[in-house]
């Protein structure tokens, strides 16, 4: 995936999250949960894009 696509996707996600936080009336706790969920999803997506998650499937912990 080209770096420009990754940057554009991150900008779009950031702008959408900012719009939701600024203009949609919600309780502060719900906004915090939404922000954390979006952050976790974006971090997992980035790890997958850069191939970190795929290479971790070969790691075995313990004797199993």
QUIPEPE-V335970 format. One line per field, one symbol per residue. ss: DSSP state (A for helix, B for strand, O for the rest). psi: psi as a letter, one per 20 degrees, with the letter a starting at -180 (. if undefined). burial: + if it has 24 or more other ideal C-beta (glycine too) atoms within 12 Angstrom, else -. A space follows every 10 residues. Layout:
ss=???
psi=???
burial=???
This chain:
ss=OOAAAAAAAA AAAAAAAAAA AAAOOOOAAA AAAAAAAAAA AAAAAAAAAO OAAAAAOOOO OOOO
psi=pqhhgggggh gggggghggg hhiporqhgg hggggggggg gggggghggj jghhiiiipp paj.
burial=---------- ------+--- ---------- ---------- ---------- ---------- ----
